[in-house]
């Protein structure tokens, strides 16, 4: 997202030349490898190297952090055995004793690698040149990426925790847990018993959509670059850093969908934008503290971004102040979602209606494209 659109450009040093073509200014930064790039074509041009490096790092971290037991150990043994056997011939030539020696050496090598993996000491440097080549081969084919498993949004599987206001402040809780009770936020949304304005719920709705979109864009892990994640979220939830107010849920949803489509490079595609509508509806359907939990993480994200800017070169100045004001508004929305648990779930039918309309528009668009591709004849979808 553009720093200029959020009023932060004057306080944060912009990147230099594009790291791909080295001709134009780098307007964007890849969230995976931090490479600056100037356009969609340059982003696509670097994506192979970026993906390869990203999955290599992920697999290494996964191997370091796991202690294989039982079925996991057997799976790891199979993976290492496949890596070790890739590129080997049928072995028809040579004596039986030579084959047995090779098998014994291979088995010992396999056991050594498994032992290192179990102790958390296995590094990429421990692989031989042939094993490293096999690793890269499997990496390019996507096999190792599949072993990491896809990220699953917490709101799809985490149980909703019943809130007990009498016990929430008895002791510290783990804020990162999807099942632990939330810390009790201050009730600042309606001081003096004043009624909360209807637009507050619509602004919270916009932030929840932006949160789901950000989490999917960053594959569930934003802590390695909180500034980029916060900019992504605030680019979509434009009401957080402005005085914008919505009159209805429909107006709010159409605005945030337009912001998602206007992201640099065409955004992440209409499919992801529509999927995040389903995420939003699921959050509202879950009820309880689900909305407050999402807003809490959005608040932590923006606070971490403000801290990162403040600790950077130049101290951030106005950018930090703007991010801190955004955090204050998120704190207000968190109070609203926590202390008025029934208001947001009431908006679920309107979210479902927009989602259904988007899906139908997508279906009709695909049918029209199919007709054009087949001379005006409608071809049934497979």
BAZALO-793175 format. One record per residue (C-alpha): residue number from 0; chain; x, y, z; residue in one letter. Coordinates in nm, 3 decimals, m for minus. Example, Ala and Ser with C-alpha at 12.3 -4.5 7.8 and 13.67 -1.06 7.14 Angstrom:
 pos unit    east   north      up code
   0    A   1.230  m0.450   0.780    A
   1    A   1.367  m0.106   0.714    S
END
This chain:
 pos unit    east   north      up code
   0    A   0.000   0.000   0.000    X
   1    A   0.107   0.354  m0.067    X
   2    A   0.252   0.547   0.223    X
   3    A   0.137   0.867   0.056    X
   4    A  m0.227   0.760   0.075    X
   5    A  m0.196   0.734   0.450    X
   6    A  m0.007   1.058   0.498    X
   7    A   0.310   0.879   0.605    X
   8    A   0.535   0.939   0.304    X
   9    A   0.707   1.247   0.439    X
  10    A   0.823   1.072   0.753    X
  11    A   0.946   0.734   0.626    X
  12    A   1.243   0.698   0.392    X
  13    A   1.122   0.562   0.059    X
  14    A   1.311   0.277  m0.114    X
  15    A   1.561   0.344  m0.392    X
  16    A   1.576   0.184  m0.733    X
  17    A   1.376  m0.122  m0.829    X
  18    A   1.572  m0.433  m0.732    X
  19    A   1.461  m0.615  m1.049    X
  20    A   1.497  m0.375  m1.342    X
  21    A   1.723  m0.122  m1.155    X
  22    A   1.579   0.159  m1.369    X
  23    A   1.267   0.293  m1.198    X
  24    A   1.200   0.394  m0.839    X
  25    A   1.094   0.109  m0.610    X
  26    A   0.743   0.208  m0.505    X
  27    A   0.655  m0.123  m0.337    X
  28    A   0.821  m0.381  m0.115    X
  29    A   0.774  m0.758  m0.136    X
  30    A   0.641  m0.871   0.206    X
  31    A   0.832  m1.199   0.179    X
  32    A   1.187  m1.097   0.083    X
  33    A   1.178  m0.716   0.137    X
  34    A   1.295  m0.652  m0.221    X
  35    A   1.185  m0.316  m0.359    X
  36    A   1.011  m0.326  m0.697    X
  37    A   0.843  m0.075  m0.927    X
  38    A   0.566  m0.262  m1.111    X
  39    A   0.364  m0.580  m1.139    X
  40    A   0.590  m0.715  m1.415    X
  41    A   0.899  m0.671  m1.198    X
  42    A   0.721  m0.835  m0.905    X
  43    A   0.639  m1.135  m1.122    X
  44    A   0.995  m1.138  m1.252    X
  45    A   1.140  m1.185  m0.904    X
  46    A   0.868  m1.415  m0.767    X
  47    A   1.046  m1.742  m0.846    X
  48    A   1.360  m1.653  m0.651    X
  49    A   1.150  m1.507  m0.373    X
  50    A   0.928  m1.816  m0.342    X
  51    A   1.225  m2.052  m0.349    X
  52    A   1.405  m1.859  m0.075    X
  53    A   1.086  m1.820   0.129    X
  54    A   1.006  m2.192   0.131    X
  55    A   1.369  m2.283   0.194    X
  56    A   1.371  m2.064   0.505    X
  57    A   1.033  m2.197   0.616    X
  58    A   1.138  m2.561   0.580    X
  59    A   1.463  m2.496   0.766    X
  60    A   1.279  m2.326   1.051    X
  61    A   1.024  m2.607   1.056    X
  62    A   1.299  m2.868   1.082    X
  63    A   1.476  m2.673   1.355    X
  64    A   1.165  m2.627   1.568    X
  65    A   1.015  m2.976   1.547    X
  66    A   1.089  m3.288   1.747    X
  67    A   0.980  m3.577   1.529    X
  68    A   0.812  m3.870   1.703    X
  69    A   0.608  m4.163   1.580    X
  70    A   0.440  m4.094   1.249    X
  71    A   0.621  m3.759   1.213    X
  72    A   0.957  m3.937   1.242    X
  73    A   0.859  m4.192   0.978    X
  74    A   0.741  m3.913   0.748    X
  75    A   1.068  m3.725   0.797    X
  76    A   1.265  m4.043   0.725    X
  77    A   1.072  m4.087   0.400    X
  78    A   1.137  m3.728   0.293    X
  79    A   1.509  m3.748   0.366    X
  80    A   1.527  m4.088   0.197    X
  81    A   1.360  m3.945  m0.115    X
  82    A   1.601  m3.651  m0.118    X
  83    A   1.894  m3.890  m0.082    X
  84    A   1.773  m4.122  m0.358    X
  85    A   1.686  m3.855  m0.617    X
  86    A   1.914  m3.868  m0.919    X
  87    A   2.054  m4.210  m0.835    X
  88    A   2.059  m4.472  m1.108    X
  89    A   1.915  m4.820  m1.097    X
  90    A   2.247  m4.953  m0.967    X
  91    A   2.251  m5.257  m1.194    X
  92    A   2.630  m5.240  m1.243    X
  93    A   2.875  m5.332  m0.967    X
  94    A   2.899  m5.610  m0.717    X
  95    A   2.644  m5.704  m0.454    X
  96    A   2.890  m5.618  m0.180    X
  97    A   2.930  m5.271  m0.324    X
  98    A   2.554  m5.227  m0.327    X
  99    A   2.533  m5.340   0.034    X
 100    A   2.806  m5.096   0.136    X
 101    A   2.622  m4.811  m0.039    X
 102    A   2.294  m4.906   0.128    X
 103    A   2.462  m4.921   0.469    X
 104    A   2.625  m4.581   0.416    X
 105    A   2.296  m4.433   0.297    X
 106    A   2.111  m4.573   0.599    X
 107    A   2.374  m4.435   0.837    X
 108    A   2.353  m4.095   0.664    X
 109    A   1.976  m4.101   0.693    X
 110    A   1.987  m4.184   1.064    X
 111    A   2.239  m3.905   1.124    X
 112    A   2.013  m3.649   0.953    X
 113    A   1.704  m3.770   1.140    X
 114    A   1.892  m3.750   1.472    X
 115    A   1.991  m3.389   1.397    X
 116    A   1.634  m3.304   1.300    X
 117    A   1.498  m3.456   1.622    X
 118    A   1.743  m3.253   1.832    X
 119    A   1.661  m2.933   1.642    X
 120    A   2.016  m2.896   1.509    X
 121    A   1.957  m2.976   1.141    X
 122    A   2.064  m2.688   0.915    X
 123    A   2.079  m2.650   0.540    X
 124    A   2.459  m2.651   0.561    X
 125    A   2.446  m3.010   0.691    X
 126    A   2.333  m3.136   0.349    X
 127    A   2.583  m3.256   0.093    X
 128    A   2.600  m3.087  m0.246    X
 129    A   2.391  m3.365  m0.402    X
 130    A   2.134  m3.347  m0.121    X
 131    A   2.117  m2.969  m0.154    X
 132    A   2.053  m3.003  m0.528    X
 133    A   1.781  m3.257  m0.458    X
 134    A   1.634  m3.020  m0.198    X
 135    A   1.615  m2.738  m0.452    X
 136    A   1.463  m2.975  m0.707    X
 137    A   1.186  m3.074  m0.468    X
 138    A   1.144  m2.712  m0.368    X
 139    A   1.086  m2.603  m0.727    X
 140    A   0.827  m2.877  m0.777    X
 141    A   0.639  m2.758  m0.468    X
 142    A   0.672  m3.087  m0.279    X
 143    A   0.844  m2.943   0.028    X
 144    A   0.609  m2.647   0.040    X
 145    A   0.323  m2.894   0.082    X
 146    A   0.484  m3.045   0.393    X
 147    A   0.442  m2.713   0.575    X
 148    A   0.066  m2.722   0.534    X
 149    A  m0.162  m2.427   0.452    X
 150    A  m0.233  m2.160   0.709    X
 151    A  m0.578  m2.198   0.863    X
 152    A  m0.748  m1.882   0.993    X
 153    A  m0.809  m1.909   1.365    X
 154    A  m1.169  m1.794   1.330    X
 155    A  m1.248  m2.108   1.131    X
 156    A  m1.156  m2.354   1.403    X
 157    A  m1.103  m2.179   1.738    X
 158    A  m1.376  m2.232   1.993    X
 159    A  m1.553  m1.920   2.110    X
 160    A  m1.471  m1.845   2.473    X
 161    A  m1.753  m1.742   2.703    X
 162    A  m1.658  m1.414   2.867    X
 163    A  m1.662  m1.394   3.245    X
 164    A  m1.614  m1.030   3.336    X
 165    A  m1.563  m1.123   3.703    X
 166    A  m1.255  m1.336   3.634    X
 167    A  m1.088  m1.169   3.335    X
 168    A  m0.860  m0.951   3.547    X
 169    A  m0.765  m1.221   3.803    X
 170    A  m0.432  m1.284   3.631    X
 171    A  m0.235  m1.250   3.308    X
 172    A  m0.354  m1.429   2.996    X
 173    A  m0.185  m1.532   2.676    X
 174    A  m0.303  m1.274   2.422    X
 175    A  m0.170  m1.479   2.131    X
 176    A  m0.387  m1.780   2.215    X
 177    A  m0.703  m1.821   2.008    X
 178    A  m0.888  m1.971   2.304    X
 179    A  m0.760  m1.773   2.603    X
 180    A  m0.995  m1.506   2.744    X
 181    A  m0.924  m1.155   2.625    X
 182    A  m0.794  m0.897   2.872    X
 183    A  m1.079  m0.671   2.977    X
 184    A  m1.060  m0.352   2.768    X
 185    A  m1.168  m0.020   2.913    X
 186    A  m1.530   0.072   2.844    X
 187    A  m1.458   0.392   2.653    X
 188    A  m1.706   0.363   2.367    X
 189    A  m2.008   0.511   2.548    X
 190    A  m1.897   0.725   2.842    X
 191    A  m2.169   0.853   3.070    X
 192    A  m2.418   0.604   2.931    X
 193    A  m2.439   0.780   2.595    X
 194    A  m2.564   0.569   2.305    X
 195    A  m2.301   0.465   2.052    X
 196    A  m2.348   0.611   1.703    X
 197    A  m2.463   0.357   1.444    X
 198    A  m2.163   0.431   1.221    X
 199    A  m1.928   0.279   1.482    X
 200    A  m2.051  m0.071   1.399    X
 201    A  m1.991  m0.011   1.027    X
 202    A  m1.637   0.114   1.091    X
 203    A  m1.569  m0.197   1.302    X
 204    A  m1.708  m0.406   1.016    X
 205    A  m1.461  m0.243   0.776    X
 206    A  m1.169  m0.314   1.010    X
 207    A  m1.270  m0.679   1.051    X
 208    A  m1.269  m0.724   0.674    X
 209    A  m0.934  m0.547   0.647    X
 210    A  m0.795  m0.769   0.924    X
 211    A  m0.903  m1.089   0.747    X
 212    A  m0.756  m0.963   0.418    X
 213    A  m0.427  m0.870   0.587    X
 214    A  m0.396  m1.205   0.762    X
 215    A  m0.450  m1.393   0.436    X
 216    A  m0.213  m1.165   0.245    X
 217    A   0.060  m1.230   0.505    X
 218    A  m0.028  m1.601   0.539    X
 219    A  m0.120  m1.557   0.903    X
 220    A   0.214  m1.414   1.017    X
 221    A   0.268  m1.038   1.015    X
 222    A   0.509  m0.995   1.310    X
 223    A   0.819  m1.007   1.086    X
 224    A   0.706  m0.685   0.913    X
 225    A   0.441  m0.507   1.123    X
 226    A   0.473  m0.182   0.928    X
 227    A   0.384  m0.336   0.592    X
 228    A   0.101  m0.533   0.753    X
 229    A  m0.038  m0.222   0.926    X
 230    A  m0.018  m0.021   0.603    X
 231    A  m0.208  m0.296   0.425    X
 232    A  m0.477  m0.298   0.693    X
 233    A  m0.510   0.081   0.708    X
 234    A  m0.521   0.109   0.329    X
 235    A  m0.836  m0.104   0.337    X
 236    A  m0.984   0.030   0.663    X
 237    A  m0.964   0.390   0.549    X
 238    A  m1.208   0.514   0.814    X
 239    A  m0.954   0.441   1.089    X
 240    A  m0.722   0.725   0.985    X
 241    A  m0.991   0.965   0.866    X
 242    A  m1.324   1.114   0.967    X
 243    A  m1.513   0.899   0.718    X
 244    A  m1.847   0.760   0.836    X
 245    A  m2.070   0.499   0.673    X
 246    A  m2.448   0.508   0.667    X
 247    A  m2.498   0.134   0.609    X
 248    A  m2.318  m0.199   0.605    X
 249    A  m2.360  m0.217   0.228    X
 250    A  m2.190   0.119   0.177    X
 251    A  m1.907   0.012   0.406    X
 252    A  m1.853  m0.323   0.230    X
 253    A  m1.856  m0.177  m0.120    X
 254    A  m1.602   0.084  m0.011    X
 255    A  m1.362  m0.168   0.141    X
 256    A  m1.396  m0.400  m0.161    X
 257    A  m1.310  m0.107  m0.388    X
 258    A  m1.003  m0.037  m0.173    X
 259    A  m0.897  m0.402  m0.199    X
 260    A  m0.928  m0.394  m0.579    X
 261    A  m0.726  m0.069  m0.590    X
 262    A  m0.421  m0.214  m0.411    X
 263    A  m0.094  m0.187  m0.610    X
 264    A  m0.064  m0.437  m0.894    X
 265    A  m0.437  m0.500  m0.903    X
 266    A  m0.451  m0.633  m0.549    X
 267    A  m0.473  m1.002  m0.471    X
 268    A  m0.758  m1.078  m0.708    X
 269    A  m1.135  m1.082  m0.683    X
 270    A  m1.127  m1.439  m0.553    X
 271    A  m0.941  m1.346  m0.235    X
 272    A  m1.147  m1.031  m0.188    X
 273    A  m1.466  m1.239  m0.201    X
 274    A  m1.319  m1.506   0.026    X
 275    A  m1.257  m1.240   0.290    X
 276    A  m1.630  m1.159   0.282    X
 277    A  m1.690  m1.521   0.382    X
 278    A  m1.429  m1.480   0.657    X
 279    A  m1.610  m1.169   0.781    X
 280    A  m1.945  m1.346   0.786    X
 281    A  m1.791  m1.637   0.975    X
 282    A  m1.647  m1.403   1.240    X
 283    A  m1.987  m1.243   1.290    X
 284    A  m2.159  m1.581   1.300    X
 285    A  m1.922  m1.707   1.571    X
 286    A  m2.029  m1.426   1.801    X
 287    A  m1.886  m1.414   2.151    X
 288    A  m1.551  m1.236   2.160    X
 289    A  m1.450  m1.328   1.803    X
 290    A  m1.482  m0.973   1.668    X
 291    A  m1.308  m0.827   1.971    X
 292    A  m1.023  m1.077   1.935    X
 293    A  m0.968  m0.976   1.571    X
 294    A  m0.978  m0.606   1.658    X
 295    A  m0.736  m0.669   1.942    X
 296    A  m0.479  m0.817   1.701    X
 297    A  m0.535  m0.532   1.455    X
 298    A  m0.461  m0.290   1.741    X
 299    A  m0.143  m0.478   1.837    X
 300    A  m0.037  m0.475   1.470    X
 301    A  m0.070  m0.096   1.437    X
 302    A   0.100  m0.037   1.772    X
 303    A   0.392  m0.257   1.659    X
 304    A   0.412  m0.059   1.334    X
 305    A   0.426   0.271   1.525    X
 306    A   0.705   0.131   1.742    X
 307    A   0.899   0.012   1.436    X
 308    A   0.876   0.356   1.275    X
 309    A   0.973   0.532   1.598    X
 310    A   1.281   0.312   1.632    X
 311    A   1.380   0.364   1.269    X
 312    A   1.605   0.626   1.121    X
 313    A   1.470   0.975   1.192    X
 314    A   1.222   0.863   1.455    X
 315    A   0.912   0.879   1.236    X
 316    A   0.769   1.213   1.353    X
 317    A   0.423   1.268   1.207    X
 318    A   0.403   0.909   1.083    X
 319    A   0.428   0.777   1.439    X
 320    A   0.166   1.024   1.560    X
 321    A  m0.071   0.921   1.281    X
 322    A  m0.026   0.551   1.353    X
 323    A  m0.082   0.617   1.723    X
 324    A  m0.406   0.802   1.644    X
 325    A  m0.512   0.502   1.437    X
 326    A  m0.432   0.277   1.734    X
 327    A  m0.651   0.496   1.957    X
 328    A  m0.944   0.454   1.721    X
 329    A  m0.890   0.078   1.710    X
 330    A  m0.889   0.078   2.090    X
 331    A  m1.227   0.253   2.080    X
 332    A  m1.362  m0.005   1.833    X
 333    A  m1.228  m0.289   2.049    X
 334    A  m1.417  m0.148   2.346    X
 335    A  m1.734  m0.133   2.136    X
 336    A  m1.701  m0.492   2.009    X
 337    A  m1.623  m0.627   2.355    X
 338    A  m1.892  m0.446   2.554    X
 339    A  m2.166  m0.459   2.287    X
 340    A  m2.134  m0.820   2.172    X
 341    A  m2.473  m0.831   1.999    X
 342    A  m2.431  m0.534   1.765    X
 343    A  m2.181  m0.677   1.514    X
 344    A  m2.343  m1.023   1.468    X
 345    A  m2.663  m0.848   1.357    X
 346    A  m2.479  m0.738   1.042    X
 347    A  m2.408  m1.095   0.926    X
 348    A  m2.712  m1.120   0.690    X
 349    A  m2.602  m0.804   0.508    X
 350    A  m2.250  m0.940   0.468    X
 351    A  m2.391  m1.269   0.335    X
 352    A  m2.606  m1.078   0.087    X
 353    A  m2.305  m0.890  m0.054    X
 354    A  m2.108  m1.216  m0.066    X
 355    A  m2.388  m1.391  m0.259    X
 356    A  m2.409  m1.102  m0.505    X
 357    A  m2.033  m1.111  m0.564    X
 358    A  m2.038  m1.487  m0.623    X
 359    A  m2.325  m1.456  m0.871    X
 360    A  m2.150  m1.174  m1.055    X
 361    A  m1.837  m1.388  m1.075    X
 362    A  m2.035  m1.683  m1.212    X
 363    A  m2.199  m1.470  m1.480    X
 364    A  m1.866  m1.318  m1.573    X
 365    A  m1.708  m1.662  m1.614    X
 366    A  m2.001  m1.775  m1.829    X
 367    A  m1.961  m1.472  m2.053    X
 368    A  m1.588  m1.531  m2.087    X
 369    A  m1.661  m1.894  m2.173    X
 370    A  m1.901  m1.789  m2.448    X
 371    A  m1.646  m1.555  m2.598    X
 372    A  m1.381  m1.826  m2.590    X
 373    A  m1.609  m2.078  m2.763    X
 374    A  m1.773  m1.873  m3.031    X
 375    A  m2.081  m1.772  m2.836    X
 376    A  m2.157  m2.126  m2.713    X
 377    A  m2.204  m2.162  m2.338    X
 378    A  m1.982  m2.442  m2.207    X
 379    A  m2.086  m2.598  m1.874    X
 380    A  m1.836  m2.550  m1.593    X
 381    A  m1.651  m2.865  m1.491    X
END
